[in-house]
């Protein structure tokens, strides 16, 4: 069996002027799914089993699920060159404050502050309150991101997703 060649991530010039952050619309669903597929291949390879990834993708990122998320939450996209390169979903709960349901940036656009811009804009749009995020235990990129943003780990547990146990850490920021 021949091993696949290593993925080469090409870095491109990014500036505030060529990346915009705006509310997602239904016609963004195809671009959100494309960005997610590229991102998950980078983040979760060897971390979340392929069968579980397929189940999660099919359930959480179906057209119907994304339509509902866009309609019922703060859902923003980052766009460059007319392509969606990142997104964030923030939900509000009167008891628990805000929760980040998902935040991803396409690998070739990482380290340009796009995740920070998405987070800051979502928090500004959502208003005051604490915020939490649940992160897969082995997702080191996410841990570093949240810690740089001032989040603190407050809980560690195994969550059941479609019959699959997944160790997660909950981060919180006042």
N, C-alpha and C positions, 0 to 999 in steps of 0.2 A: 504494500500500500504506500503510495506517495503522499507525503505530508503536504498540506496546502502551504503556499509561500506565506511568509509573514505579512500581515496587513501593514501597509505603509500609509500613515496618515499625513496628508499634505497640509501644511499650515499655509494660510492665506492672509493677506493684509486685511486687517479689520480696524475700523475706527468708529467712533460714535456716529459719524455722519453717514456711514453706509449700513448701519444696523438700526432698525426701528423696533420698538416694543409697542404692541397694540392689543386691544381685546380680540380674542379669537372669534371667528364667524364660522358658520356651518361649512362654507366652501373651503375652509382650511383643513378639514378632516383628513383628506388624502395626504397633504403635506405633513400633518402631525404624525400620522401613522408611518410615513416614510422616514421622518427624523427619528422616530422611536425605534424603528427596526435597526437603523444604523447605530444608534446609541446603545441599545440593549446588546447588540453583538459585541460591542466594545466593553461594556461594564460587566455583564453577567455571564460571559463565556466561562465555564468551569466553576461558576459560583452558584447559579440556580440551574438545576437540571433542565435539559431541553424540553422534556414533556411538560414540566411545570411552566416554563416560559410560554409555551404554546397555549396552555390553558389560560394563563393570566392575560396574554395578549388578546386571545379570542374573546374573553369576558370583559376586560377593562377597556379595550381599545376598539371594540366593534363600532360601527357607524352609529348605532343607537346609543351606546354608552357615551361616546364622545359628544353626540348631539345634546344629551342630557347634561353632561358636565359643562358644556359651553353655555347652556341655558340657565343652569341652576347654581353656578359658582363664579368666582373670579377666575377666569381662564384667559391667560395672555400668551401671545406668541412673539418670538423674536424673529425678524425677517431681514435677510440680506440677499441682494440680487434676486428678489422676488421668490426666494425659497425660505421655507420655515427652517430655522436653524436651532430653535429651542422653544421651550414652553414651560409654563407653570400653571398649576391649578391650586387655588386656595379656597377652602370651604370655611364657613363660619358656624360656630356652635355657641349658644349663649352660656353654656356651662363651662366648656373646655377652651373657649377662645377660638382662634383660627388654626386650621390644620393644612399643611401642605400635602396635597394628595399626590402630586407628581411635579417634578422639575427635572428637565433634561436639556442638555446642550449637545449638539452634534460634535463628535470628537475633534474635527478639524477647526472648530470655532472655540474650543476650550481655552482657558487662560487669557481671555480678553475682557473679562468682567461681565460677560453676558448673563451668567447665572445670577450674579449680584444685581444687575440691572432688572432682571425679571423679578427677583425677590423684593427689591426695594419698591418697584412699581406696584406689585401685588399688595404689599403691605400698605402703601399709600392709598390705593383704591379701596381696600377693605376697611380701613379705619383702625382705631385703637384696639388693643387687646393683646393677650399673650398669644404665642404661636408655637405649634409643635410639629414635629416631623418624625415619621417612623422610617427607619433606614435598615436595609438588609445588613446583617452583622459583618459580612465580608466585603461590603462596598466601601473600600477605603477612600475613594474619591469623594463620596458623599460625606463621610465622616470629616474629612479635612475641610470641605466646603462649609458645613454647618458650624464647625468649631471656629473657623475664621470669621463667620458671621455673628459670633457671640452666643451660639446655642450651647447648652450643657446637656450631657447625657443624663437622663433621670430614671430610665427603666430598661431592663433587658428581659426578653421573654421569647417564647416560640409561638408564632401565630400560624393558624391553619388556613391555608388558601387552597380551596378546591381539592381537599384531601392531602395536601402536601404541607408538612411542617416547615416553617422558615424562621430561623433565629433572627430577631430584629432588636434594634436599640431605638428607644424613643428619645428624641432631643427636644428641649424646650427653651424658649427665650421669653423673658417677661415682657 
